[in-house]
């Protein structure tokens, strides 16, 4: 079963590329990128308007977003396992092997929620204002998406211009989420 592991290569990459590929293995999978966009969308949809948000509102957004991403992750694991099991040519293929592969392939979806959850957690415990926590969370997803867009082209040896274009295009998914939040909730 194929995966999106960019570490497989007969050429030994330098240390900076190995670090980038290690990050990519966790957050740069299709599930990780999708998870980042889904998490941002759930945060945006569950956070309400910009005025008078409280600590309990931030806690609600954090819990609702985390529960939602776990549900999406479970559905993703199940559908991936089902797809791999059904596509396996061997009659003796085991469901357990398909689920193991699906868990590995889908882990990025859960990992995608870690960084954007930090400002929400800080807002929930009163370190940050709730509105600031929500917007920091959303802008961190834009930053993560842009970084992933840049890194994939950089690891493939593309020019800086192409890397920046990849960053802008990937980051725009997060910007669209923020624009939808601000226009629909005002």
N, CA, C and O of each residue as an XYZ file, in Angstrom:
744
protein
N       0.845     -1.177      0.000
C       0.000      0.000      0.000
C       0.887      1.235      0.000
O       1.786      1.371      0.831
N       0.629      2.113     -0.922
C       1.458      3.312     -1.062
C       1.081      4.351     -0.024
O      -0.060      4.407      0.434
N       2.066      5.181      0.343
C       1.791      6.308      1.221
C       2.463      7.534      0.634
O       3.167      7.452     -0.372
N       2.240      8.651      1.263
C       2.793      9.920      0.790
C       4.142     10.210      1.443
O       4.483     11.377      1.633
N       4.915      9.189      1.790
C       6.185      9.371      2.484
C       7.238      9.877      1.512
O       7.689      9.137      0.638
N       7.630     11.136      1.662
C       8.639     11.729      0.802
C      10.047     11.381      1.256
O      11.016     11.822      0.636
N      10.185     10.601      2.322
C      11.504     10.219      2.811
C      12.100      9.077      2.009
O      13.305      8.836      2.087
N      11.299      8.379      1.255
C      11.809      7.279      0.447
C      12.600      7.843     -0.723
O      12.042      8.499     -1.602
N      13.866      7.591     -0.728
C      14.715      8.083     -1.805
C      16.037      7.358     -1.747
O      16.507      6.993     -0.669
N      16.641      7.148     -2.904
C      17.948      6.513     -2.938
C      19.052      7.534     -2.685
O      20.185      7.158     -2.385
N      18.731      8.821     -2.804
C      19.700      9.886     -2.565
C      19.572     10.330     -1.108
O      18.465     10.538     -0.612
N      20.694     10.470     -0.436
C      20.694     10.898      0.974
C      20.548     12.419      1.034
O      21.474     13.136      0.655
N      19.389     12.929      1.508
C      19.183     14.383      1.559
C      19.981     14.999      2.702
O      20.361     14.315      3.652
N      20.230     16.317      2.594
C      20.934     16.997      3.685
C      20.011     17.126      4.890
O      18.820     16.828      4.800
N      20.563     17.572      6.020
C      19.812     17.570      7.277
C      18.593     18.480      7.243
O      17.570     18.139      7.836
N      18.664     19.629      6.569
C      17.502     20.519      6.537
C      16.349     19.881      5.777
O      15.190     20.038      6.162
N      16.653     19.168      4.711
C      15.599     18.494      3.953
C      15.016     17.344      4.778
O      13.813     17.089      4.717
N      15.858     16.647      5.549
C      15.340     15.563      6.401
C      14.368     16.112      7.449
O      13.343     15.491      7.729
N      14.681     17.260      8.021
C      13.773     17.875      9.004
C      12.465     18.256      8.327
O      11.388     17.989      8.860
N      12.551     18.878      7.151
C      11.343     19.265      6.412
C      10.501     18.037      6.079
O       9.275     18.071      6.180
N      11.161     16.960      5.683
C      10.415     15.741      5.356
C       9.802     15.101      6.589
O       8.728     14.504      6.506
N      10.467     15.215      7.731
C       9.890     14.690      8.970
C       8.619     15.463      9.324
O       7.616     14.866      9.717
N       8.661     16.792      9.186
C       7.455     17.589      9.418
C       6.379     17.230      8.405
O       5.202     17.114      8.749
N       6.789     17.056      7.166
C       5.838     16.731      6.106
C       5.143     15.408      6.392
O       3.945     15.271      6.145
N       5.889     14.424      6.916
C       5.319     13.109      7.194
C       4.163     13.219      8.178
O       3.231     12.416      8.133
N       4.215     14.207      9.068
C       3.157     14.347     10.059
C       2.041     15.274      9.587
O       0.868     14.903      9.624
N       2.404     16.477      9.142
C       1.375     17.463      8.812
C       1.114     17.593      7.319
O       0.100     18.167      6.921
N       1.990     17.082      6.501
C       1.866     17.299      5.071
C       1.136     16.225      4.315
O       1.106     16.250      3.084
N       0.548     15.285      5.013
C      -0.225     14.256      4.335
C      -1.543     14.864      3.857
O      -1.966     15.905      4.361
N      -2.183     14.226      2.901
C      -3.504     14.733      2.501
C      -4.461     14.841      3.697
O      -5.229     15.797      3.801
N      -4.406     13.855      4.593
C      -5.275     13.904      5.779
C      -4.908     15.084      6.674
O      -5.794     15.709      7.256
N      -3.622     15.398      6.793
C      -3.183     16.521      7.613
C      -3.629     17.859      7.045
O      -4.091     18.737      7.773
N      -3.486     17.998      5.746
C      -3.902     19.243      5.097
C      -5.426     19.388      5.181
O      -5.945     20.456      5.507
N      -6.111     18.317      4.886
C      -7.576     18.316      4.980
C      -8.007     18.596      6.418
O      -8.938     19.370      6.646
N      -7.342     17.977      7.382
C      -7.662     18.178      8.793
C      -7.469     19.619      9.223
O      -8.258     20.148     10.006
N      -6.425     20.257      8.717
C      -6.175     21.666      9.042
C      -7.315     22.540      8.541
O      -7.792     23.421      9.256
N      -7.743     22.295      7.325
C      -8.837     23.082      6.739
C     -10.161     22.802      7.468
O     -10.924     23.726      7.748
N     -10.425     21.535      7.771
C     -11.658     21.183      8.486
C     -11.655     21.797      9.881
O     -12.664     22.347     10.324
N     -10.513     21.703     10.577
C     -10.437     22.253     11.934
C     -10.687     23.762     11.915
O     -11.440     24.281     12.738
N     -10.053     24.459     10.976
C     -10.276     25.906     10.860
C     -11.739     26.210     10.571
O     -12.298     27.162     11.116
N     -12.354     25.412      9.723
C     -13.766     25.629      9.380
C     -14.670     25.429     10.588
O     -15.614     26.192     10.791
N     -14.389     24.413     11.386
C     -15.204     24.157     12.579
C     -15.000     25.261     13.610
O     -15.961     25.711     14.233
N     -13.750     25.705     13.795
C     -13.477     26.819     14.711
C     -14.248     28.056     14.254
O     -14.898     28.723     15.059
N     -14.172     28.353     12.968
C     -14.855     29.537     12.438
C     -16.367     29.432     12.607
O     -17.020     30.398     13.002
N     -16.916     28.273     12.311
C     -18.371     28.119     12.378
C     -18.892     28.100     13.811
O     -20.011     28.544     14.066
N     -18.099     27.594     14.743
C     -18.590     27.447     16.113
C     -18.273     28.640     17.008
O     -18.713     28.688     18.156
N     -17.517     29.597     16.494
C     -17.058     30.679     17.367
C     -18.006     31.867     17.464
O     -17.793     32.739     18.306
N     -19.018     31.931     16.655
C     -19.961     33.039     16.752
C     -19.372     34.354     16.290
O     -18.336     34.384     15.626
N     -20.042     35.449     16.648
C     -19.610     36.779     16.243
C     -18.422     37.273     17.055
O     -18.011     36.636     18.025
N     -17.873     38.415     16.649
C     -16.648     38.907     17.279
C     -16.840     39.590     18.629
O     -15.871     39.771     19.366
N     -18.049     39.965     18.962
C     -18.218     40.768     20.176
C     -18.660     39.915     21.366
O     -19.380     38.928     21.214
N     -18.213     40.319     22.543
C     -18.655     39.738     23.815
C     -18.434     38.237     23.944
O     -19.266     37.548     24.533
N     -17.336     37.713     23.409
C     -17.022     36.311     23.625
C     -16.330     36.175     24.978
O     -15.523     37.022     25.362
N     -16.651     35.111     25.688
C     -16.117     34.896     27.021
C     -15.223     33.668     27.052
O     -15.055     32.971     26.052
N     -14.646     33.419     28.239
C     -13.825     32.221     28.413
C     -14.633     30.966     28.127
O     -14.135     30.034     27.495
N     -15.868     30.939     28.586
C     -16.688     29.747     28.352
C     -16.977     29.576     26.858
O     -17.088     28.449     26.374
N     -17.100     30.689     26.127
C     -17.268     30.599     24.676
C     -16.025     29.978     24.039
O     -16.135     29.138     23.146
N     -14.846     30.392     24.498
C     -13.602     29.840     23.969
C     -13.493     28.356     24.294
O     -13.049     27.569     23.458
N     -13.893     27.972     25.490
C     -13.879     26.559     25.870
C     -14.846     25.765     24.999
O     -14.533     24.659     24.558
N     -16.022     26.337     24.756
C     -17.006     25.687     23.884
C     -16.425     25.472     22.485
O     -16.558     24.388     21.917
N     -15.788     26.490     21.936
C     -15.194     26.384     20.598
C     -14.111     25.307     20.599
O     -14.052     24.485     19.685
N     -13.260     25.309     21.612
C     -12.182     24.327     21.694
C     -12.726     22.906     21.772
O     -12.305     22.038     21.009
N     -13.654     22.665     22.684
C     -14.202     21.312     22.858
C     -14.964     20.877     21.606
O     -14.777     19.761     21.121
N     -15.812     21.747     21.089
C     -16.591     21.418     19.894
C     -15.671     21.106     18.708
O     -15.917     20.162     17.956
N     -14.616     21.900     18.548
C     -13.680     21.707     17.432
C     -12.899     20.415     17.588
O     -12.714     19.680     16.618
N     -12.438     20.132     18.799
C     -11.684     18.891     19.024
C     -12.562     17.661     18.838
O     -12.140     16.685     18.217
N     -13.784     17.700     19.373
C     -14.696     16.568     19.191
C     -15.003     16.383     17.710
O     -15.038     15.255     17.217
N     -15.223     17.483     17.002
C     -15.526     17.395     15.567
C     -14.375     16.785     14.779
O     -14.599     15.946     13.907
N     -13.130     17.204     15.080
C     -12.006     16.667     14.313
C     -11.801     15.188     14.630
O     -11.377     14.426     13.761
N     -12.093     14.773     15.855
C     -11.991     13.347     16.194
C     -13.040     12.544     15.419
O     -12.746     11.455     14.927
N     -14.247     13.070     15.308
C     -15.292     12.385     14.543
C     -14.900     12.312     13.061
O     -15.046     11.261     12.436
N     -14.407     13.415     12.498
C     -13.944     13.401     11.109
C     -12.801     12.405     10.939
O     -12.743     11.689      9.939
N     -11.890     12.359     11.917
C     -10.757     11.430     11.862
C     -11.241      9.979     11.865
O     -10.766      9.158     11.081
N     -12.191      9.671     12.754
C     -12.711      8.298     12.806
C     -13.360      7.912     11.481
O     -13.171      6.796     10.997
N     -14.117      8.825     10.901
C     -14.739      8.552      9.600
C     -13.676      8.378      8.519
O     -13.814      7.538      7.630
N     -12.618      9.177      8.604
C     -11.536      9.077      7.629
C     -10.790      7.748      7.764
O     -10.480      7.103      6.763
N     -10.507      7.344      8.992
C      -9.834      6.054      9.223
C     -10.700      4.923      8.675
O     -10.210      4.049      7.960
N     -11.970      4.944      9.007
C     -12.865      3.881      8.562
C     -12.955      3.822      7.037
O     -12.839      2.749      6.444
N     -13.162      4.973      6.411
C     -13.306      4.973      4.950
C     -11.996      4.592      4.262
O     -12.014      3.913      3.236
N     -10.857      5.021      4.816
C      -9.568      4.653      4.242
C      -9.333      3.150      4.384
O      -8.894      2.499      3.436
N      -9.622      2.601      5.556
C      -9.447      1.160      5.779
C     -10.349      0.360      4.853
O      -9.930     -0.637      4.265
N     -11.574      0.802      4.731
C     -12.515      0.106      3.864
C     -12.041      0.153      2.415
O     -12.104     -0.845      1.696
N     -11.569      1.321      1.998
C     -11.069      1.458      0.630
C      -9.842      0.603      0.359
O      -9.752     -0.045     -0.684
N      -8.890      0.598      1.297
C      -7.691     -0.227      1.106
C      -8.021     -1.707      1.149
O      -7.486     -2.491      0.365
N      -8.904     -2.094      2.066
C      -9.257     -3.510      2.163
C      -9.975     -3.975      0.899
O      -9.710     -5.064      0.389
N     -10.871     -3.153      0.405
C     -11.604     -3.511     -0.811
C     -10.723     -3.529     -2.053
O     -10.994     -4.274     -2.996
N      -9.669     -2.714     -2.060
C      -8.793     -2.637     -3.227
C      -7.695     -3.690     -3.214
O      -7.019     -3.890     -4.223
N      -7.509     -4.370     -2.078
C      -6.450     -5.368     -1.971
C      -6.817     -6.588     -2.808
O      -7.912     -7.137     -2.681
N      -5.893     -7.002     -3.661
C      -6.119     -8.127     -4.568
C      -6.152     -9.472     -3.838
O      -6.796    -10.413     -4.303
N      -5.470     -9.567     -2.713
C      -5.345    -10.827     -1.992
C      -6.641    -11.171     -1.257
O      -7.223    -10.342     -0.557
N      -7.067    -12.415     -1.438
C      -8.260    -12.883     -0.752
C      -7.993    -12.976      0.754
O      -8.907    -12.835      1.567
N      -6.739    -13.212      1.104
C      -6.375    -13.379      2.511
C      -6.027    -12.056      3.196
O      -5.534    -12.065      4.324
N      -6.269    -10.940      2.549
C      -5.971     -9.642      3.148
C      -6.753     -9.494      4.452
O      -7.926     -9.857      4.540
N      -6.084     -8.960      5.442
C      -6.715     -8.828      6.756
C      -7.226     -7.404      6.963
O      -6.577     -6.424      6.595
N      -8.387     -7.329      7.555
C      -8.971     -6.034      7.880
C      -8.043     -5.285      8.835
O      -7.893     -4.068      8.732
N      -7.420     -6.014      9.766
C      -6.511     -5.391     10.733
C      -5.371     -4.660     10.025
O      -4.985     -3.569     10.444
N      -4.831     -5.247      8.961
C      -3.761     -4.590      8.212
C      -4.264     -3.319      7.536
O      -3.570     -2.302      7.507
N      -5.463     -3.388      6.999
C      -6.050     -2.202      6.359
C      -6.271     -1.098      7.388
O      -6.026      0.073      7.099
N      -6.733     -1.457      8.587
C      -6.933     -0.443      9.629
C      -5.601      0.122     10.113
O      -5.504      1.315     10.398
N      -4.580     -0.720     10.208
C      -3.257     -0.224     10.593
C      -2.734      0.802      9.608
O      -2.203      1.843      9.995
N      -2.890      0.497      8.339
C      -2.476      1.436      7.297
C      -3.306      2.718      7.367
O      -2.772      3.819      7.228
N      -4.603      2.569      7.583
C      -5.488      3.736      7.651
C      -5.146      4.617      8.848
O      -5.192      5.843      8.747
N      -4.806      4.011      9.971
C      -4.423      4.797     11.151
C      -3.167      5.610     10.863
O      -3.081      6.781     11.231
N      -2.191      4.985     10.203
C      -0.960      5.694      9.860
C      -1.246      6.830      8.878
O      -0.776      7.952      9.069
N      -2.006      6.545      7.842
C      -2.298      7.549      6.818
C      -3.146      8.697      7.344
O      -3.056      9.812      6.831
N      -3.962      8.447      8.355
C      -4.913      9.448      8.836
C      -4.427     10.216     10.060
O      -5.112     11.135     10.509
N      -3.283      9.874     10.605
C      -2.833     10.507     11.847
C      -2.639     12.012     11.697
O      -2.817     12.754     12.663
N      -2.282     12.467     10.519
C      -2.095     13.897     10.295
C      -3.341     14.717     10.542
O      -3.253     15.902     10.865
N      -4.502     14.101     10.395
C      -5.744     14.830     10.616
C      -5.858     15.258     12.076
O      -6.280     16.378     12.362
N      -5.485     14.372     13.005
C      -5.505     14.730     14.427
C      -4.377     15.691     14.763
O      -4.569     16.643     15.520
N      -3.202     15.442     14.200
C      -2.052     16.306     14.476
C      -2.287     17.728     13.990
O      -1.723     18.676     14.535
N      -3.114     17.877     12.972
C      -3.400     19.201     12.421
C      -4.106     20.102     13.431
O      -4.066     21.325     13.295
N      -4.741     19.525     14.427
C      -5.487     20.314     15.403
C      -4.619     20.817     16.552
O      -5.058     21.670     17.323
N      -3.402     20.308     16.681
C      -2.584     20.637     17.852
C      -2.231     22.125     17.901
O      -2.561     22.801     18.875
N      -1.573     22.636     16.880
C      -1.092     24.030     16.899
C      -2.247     25.030     16.986
O      -2.186     25.940     17.813
N      -3.300     24.900     16.166
C      -4.391     25.876     16.266
C      -5.194     25.780     17.567
O      -5.954     26.694     17.886
N      -5.038     24.696     18.312
C      -5.756     24.557     19.589
C      -5.098     25.357     20.708
O      -5.751     25.691     21.696
N      -3.822     25.664     20.564
C      -3.105     26.365     21.637
C      -3.739     27.718     21.971
O      -4.010     27.973     23.144
N      -3.988     28.599     20.988
C      -4.621     29.872     21.354
C      -6.030     29.697     21.928
O      -6.456     30.482     22.774
N      -6.747     28.680     21.474
C      -8.084     28.429     22.024
C      -7.988     27.990     23.482
O      -8.792     28.402     24.318
N      -7.005     27.155     23.776
C      -6.783     26.721     25.150
C      -6.392     27.905     26.029
O      -6.885     28.044     27.148
N      -5.507     28.755     25.520
C      -5.105     29.948     26.272
C      -6.283     30.889     26.519
O      -6.372     31.522     27.571
N      -7.185     30.975     25.543
C      -8.386     31.799     25.720
C      -9.346     31.142     26.711
O      -9.995     31.831     27.498
N      -9.436     29.825     26.675
C     -10.343     29.112     27.577
C      -9.914     29.232     29.033
O     -10.759     29.212     29.929
N      -8.608     29.356     29.283
C      -8.144     29.490     30.667
C      -7.938     30.951     31.066
O      -7.484     31.230     32.176
N      -8.269     31.885     30.170
C      -8.260     33.296     30.503
C      -6.962     34.040     30.245
O      -6.841     35.204     30.627
N      -5.989     33.405     29.610
C      -4.727     34.081     29.299
C      -4.910     35.055     28.137
O      -4.302     36.125     28.115
N      -5.740     34.683     27.183
C      -6.041     35.532     26.023
C      -7.532     35.854     26.007
O      -8.336     35.064     26.499
N      -7.910     36.996     25.452
C      -9.337     37.232     25.204
C      -9.865     36.191     24.207
O      -9.139     35.757     23.313
N     -11.110     35.803     24.367
C     -11.686     34.739     23.539
C     -11.617     35.050     22.048
O     -11.244     34.192     21.249
N     -11.973     36.266     21.678
C     -11.952     36.634     20.259
C     -10.543     36.550     19.688
O     -10.350     36.070     18.571
N      -9.564     37.014     20.448
C      -8.172     36.930     20.005
C      -7.742     35.480     19.857
O      -7.054     35.132     18.897
N      -8.143     34.625     20.804
C      -7.805     33.203     20.718
C      -8.352     32.560     19.453
O      -7.668     31.770     18.803
N      -9.590     32.902     19.109
C     -10.213     32.349     17.896
C      -9.457     32.814     16.649
O      -9.100     32.004     15.794
N      -9.220     34.116     16.555
C      -8.551     34.628     15.355
C      -7.090     34.172     15.268
O      -6.588     33.926     14.172
N      -6.414     34.057     16.396
C      -5.048     33.504     16.367
C      -5.060     32.059     15.873
O      -4.201     31.650     15.093
N      -6.033     31.304     16.333
C      -6.173     29.927     15.886
C      -6.373     29.860     14.372
O      -5.740     29.059     13.685
N      -7.250     30.703     13.874
C      -7.521     30.709     12.434
C      -6.300     31.155     11.626
O      -5.990     30.560     10.593
N      -5.611     32.194     12.088
C      -4.431     32.664     11.349
C      -3.270     31.684     11.455
O      -2.432     31.623     10.556
N      -3.207     30.912     12.545
C      -2.186     29.855     12.622
C      -2.437     28.765     11.578
O      -1.494     28.185     11.040
N      -3.707     28.492     11.296
C      -3.987     27.504     10.249
C      -3.560     28.030      8.883
O      -3.069     27.270      8.048
N      -3.744     29.315      8.658
C      -3.273     29.911      7.404
C      -1.753     29.764      7.307
O      -1.219     29.375      6.268
N      -1.080     30.075      8.389
C       0.378     29.959      8.421
C       0.834     28.518      8.193
O       1.763     28.276      7.424
N       0.188     27.571      8.853
C       0.536     26.156      8.664
C       0.315     25.721      7.217
O       1.163     25.053      6.625
N      -0.810     26.097      6.664
C      -1.101     25.723      5.274
C      -0.084     26.340      4.319
O       0.394     25.674      3.400
N       0.242     27.601      4.534
C       1.229     28.267      3.672
C       2.594     27.602      3.807
O       3.292     27.406      2.812
N       2.971     27.258      5.017
C       4.250     26.584      5.242
C       4.284     25.237      4.524
O       5.289     24.888      3.904
N       3.212     24.497      4.606
C       3.143     23.203      3.906
C       3.217     23.395      2.394
O       3.901     22.643      1.700
N       2.515     24.398      1.888
C       2.566     24.682      0.453
C       3.970     25.043     -0.003
O       4.403     24.634     -1.080
N       4.679     25.808      0.818
C       6.060     26.186      0.496
C       6.979     24.960      0.541
O       7.763     24.728     -0.379
N       6.873     24.183      1.620
C       7.798     23.063      1.832
C       7.712     21.982      0.766
O       8.733     21.422      0.366
N       6.516     21.687      0.308
C       6.402     20.612     -0.679
C       7.161     20.954     -1.959
O       7.782     20.083     -2.568
N       7.110     22.202     -2.360
C       7.835     22.604     -3.566
C       9.332     22.764     -3.281
O      10.164     22.470     -4.139
N       9.668     23.230     -2.081
C      11.073     23.375     -1.702
C      11.762     22.018     -1.657
O      12.892     21.880     -2.124
N      11.090     21.014     -1.098
C      11.671     19.670     -1.022
C      11.880     19.064     -2.405
O      12.735     18.197     -2.584
N      11.118     19.509     -3.355
C      11.253     19.016     -4.731
C      12.224     19.862     -5.553
O      12.361     19.664     -6.760
N      12.899     20.811     -4.887
C      13.938     21.590     -5.555
C      13.423     22.668     -6.490
O      14.140     23.085     -7.400
N      12.200     23.127     -6.286
C      11.642     24.165     -7.150
C      12.204     25.532     -6.769
O      12.772     25.703     -5.691
N      12.042     26.481     -7.651
C      12.535     27.842     -7.408
C      11.767     28.497     -6.266
O      10.668     28.068     -5.914
N      12.354     29.530     -5.699
C      11.715     30.241     -4.600
C      10.369     30.804     -5.042
O       9.411     30.795     -4.268
N      10.287     31.289     -6.266
C       9.025     31.833     -6.776
C       7.925     30.765     -6.772
O       6.798     31.039     -6.360
N       8.245     29.568     -7.223
C       7.262     28.483     -7.240
C       6.899     28.093     -5.805
O       5.735     27.824     -5.509
N       7.893     28.063     -4.916
C       7.634     27.751     -3.507
C       6.679     28.772     -2.894
O       5.745     28.408     -2.181
N       6.917     30.046     -3.175
C       6.048     31.109     -2.644
C       4.646     31.023     -3.236
O       3.656     31.242     -2.538
N       4.568     30.706     -4.514
C       3.262     30.538     -5.147
C       2.504     29.383     -4.498
O       1.303     29.486     -4.249
N       3.209     28.282     -4.224
C       2.591     27.157     -3.520
C       2.108     27.551     -2.142
O       1.042     27.119     -1.705
N       2.901     28.384     -1.445
C       2.516     28.853     -0.111
C       1.260     29.719     -0.181
O       0.347     29.560      0.629
N       1.218     30.620     -1.136
C       0.064     31.518     -1.265
C      -1.198     30.724     -1.596
O      -2.242     30.932     -0.977
N      -1.107     29.827     -2.556
C      -2.291     29.063     -2.968
C      -2.798     28.198     -1.818
O      -4.002     28.149     -1.566
N      -1.896     27.519     -1.123
C      -2.320     26.651     -0.023
C      -2.856     27.468      1.137
O      -3.866     27.098      1.737
N      -2.198     28.574      1.464
C      -2.658     29.439      2.545
C      -4.009     30.069      2.267
O      -4.754     30.381      3.196
N      -4.332     30.258      0.987
C      -5.619     30.868      0.635
C      -6.813     30.050      1.115
O      -7.886     30.607      1.350
N      -6.643     28.733      1.264
C      -7.740     27.931      1.803
C      -8.112     28.420      3.207
O      -9.292     28.537      3.537
N      -7.110     28.701      4.018
C      -7.360     29.231      5.355
C      -7.933     30.632      5.323
O      -8.805     30.969      6.123
N      -7.446     31.455      4.398
C      -7.955     32.829      4.273
C      -9.431     32.810      3.882
O     -10.214     33.621      4.377
N      -9.810     31.903      3.009
C     -11.218     31.788      2.611
C     -12.085     31.459      3.823
O     -13.179     32.005      3.972
N     -11.603     30.573      4.686
C     -12.349     30.234      5.904
C     -12.544     31.488      6.760
O     -13.643     31.738      7.254
N     -11.488     32.270      6.934
C     -11.575     33.493      7.746
C     -12.520     34.504      7.104
O     -13.325     35.126      7.797
N     -12.429     34.673      5.790
C     -13.331     35.599      5.094
C     -14.789     35.171      5.235
O     -15.670     36.005      5.444
N     -15.036     33.870      5.121
C     -16.410     33.383      5.299
C     -16.898     33.656      6.712
O     -18.044     34.056      6.912
N     -16.019     33.437      7.703
C     -16.401     33.699      9.092
C     -16.761     35.167      9.289
O     -17.803     35.487      9.862
N     -15.903     36.048      8.815
C     -16.128     37.479      9.059
C     -17.333     38.018      8.291
O     -18.050     38.880      8.799
N     -17.560     37.529      7.093
C     -18.691     38.056      6.330
C     -20.013     37.450      6.755
O     -21.035     38.137      6.735
N     -20.023     36.183      7.138
C     -21.282     35.539      7.493
C     -21.707     35.759      8.934
O     -22.875     35.567      9.272
N     -20.766     36.163      9.792
C     -21.114     36.307     11.207
C     -21.145     37.756     11.660
O     -21.154     38.024     12.861
N     -21.161     38.674     10.745
C     -21.256     40.094     11.128
C     -22.616     40.621     10.816
O     -22.896     41.794     11.064
